[in-house]
Structure formats: structure tokens, C-alpha cells
């Protein structure tokens, strides 16, 4: 649909509008009671969320591609139906195929409490079957306000069960990676994957801090995490359901310099805390059944806490 058609069918005056975003890709601008957001149709990709009176919470790279068939760097990429490298075949795109294609906009509405809900969807077709030979319908629901809720639903419309791995690969904006802490994963084992070598390590009783490249996969945990950022005077809480994995990632100096869609000097201003199901937490979905994974993000600032 054209922008005019999208706005005529789904637009809500003062709340939901469709516009040309970076690279000419279509984005939906959402303005709700308590906050605002932007979502690209490409990949159903959240690129912005900002509660009223706060600084933006979602980080975007200034070097990101905004092109058909390429992932967007930053925001909230949807990794589906696999996370990381594909295990079923060689030369498959990393983190799945959902983030590489335009999704269909399904609906928008204002909720009774003033938040705004938007729903996007994609489904299997000849293109997806070249990469993953299964039938599915995926829906992504975003609820915008003073909090941000993102729900990813996968329905198996095939004749046999299959397993998926997945992530809401959320990039958070921070004041300085050297100063932030991540709470909630204390005293848990995690897999350290830095350098391509997998090492199982136990986190002590202290929160996660950052002094080098970080790529940590926690499995078998439904824990709520809290990103403490004294430089911005806020704490970001990430609650989740339907997720047994949490990934914490920052590329640091050398790795960010190797990524053409990531600025060499951008790494101190971001950290990923990803709501996921990966590795041993892969989800098997039976025919006709669905699985939903949800992340709920809220902000607690020093101003609000007094």
C-alpha cells in the first residue's frame, strides 16, 4: 500500500501516521499518552521509543543500512526463526529472515488508558521457504506509552512440529558503557562467546559491568533485568514472559571497527539486553499451536524516584 492508502486505512489522528523513513522505507510514527515510538514496516523494526520527559531509550547506529534485504543496525531487530548462525543449512542469513523483509501492517488502536497498540504480521511464502522449509504466521504487537511492550507470536501452520530460536535484540542507549551495570543475572551460569570460543562461566553476586567486548548468553532464566545508568540518571527495567534466555552484548573497539554498518566510535553509547530463546531453550511448536514471547520495558528516573 502507498503511504496515502496506509494513512487512510490505519491512521489515527494525532496518534498513528505513516511516513517515509530513512532510505525511503515506510515507517509508522506512534504518539501515545506517556510516550512515542517509530516502527519500520521493514522487519517490523522498532527504531525509537521515548517516554514523555525522558531521553530516547532505544539506540540506533548512524551507519545503519535502510535497504530492502538488509538488516537495520540498532533498535529492536526481530531474530526469527533462528538466532545467530543457522544450524539447518550453510550460507543462511544470520539471525533469521524476519528482519530482512517488509511486514504487513494489520491494525492500530488507542487503548482505554491512552496507550497505542500496533500489530504487524508476516507469513511463509516462496521466498521464506528458500531459507526455512516450514509454514508459519508471525505477528508482532507493539504497545506504546510510558512503557513499551513488544510481543512476538509464532504460529505453526505446517503439518509437522518444528523448533525455533528467537530474540527481540534490543539496543539500549546509555551514557557510557564503562559506567552502567546490569542487574538480575547474578549467581547464574552464562556462555561467554567472545572470539567465537564458547566458555561456560558463573557470574558472581555482583551485577554485570563492562570493560571489554561482551557477548553473554544466559539460558534457563526468566529473570527480570535492570540496566542502571547513573550518567542518564535512570534505570531501565526489562521484564519478560515466554523467554528463557537473555543475551547481553557490546562489541567494544575491535569488533565495532569491523562492522561496516556500525560506527567505530558508537560502542560506548549502547548495550544490548535481548529477550530470547536460544540454544537449549529452543521452542518446539506443534501444528496449529502458537508461542508468544514478550518484553515489557519501563523507565525509573532519578526525577521520578526523588
Buried (B, 14 or more C-beta within 10 A) or exposed (E): BEBEEBBEEBBBEEBBBBEEBBBEBBBBBBBBBBBBBBBBBBBBBBBBBBBEEBBBBBBBBEBBBBBEEBBBBBBBBBBBBBBBEBEEEEEBBEBBBBBBBBBEBEEBEBEEEEBBBBBBBBBBEEEBEEBBEBBBBBBBBBBBBBBBBBBBBBBBBBEEEBBBBBBBBBBBBBBEBEBBBBBBBBEBEBBBBBEEEEEEEEBEEEBBEBEEBBBBBBBEBEBEBBBBBEEBBBBBBBBBEBBBBBBBBBBBEEBBBEBEBBBEEBBBBBBBBBBBBBBEBBBEBEEEEBBBBBBBBBBBBEEEEE
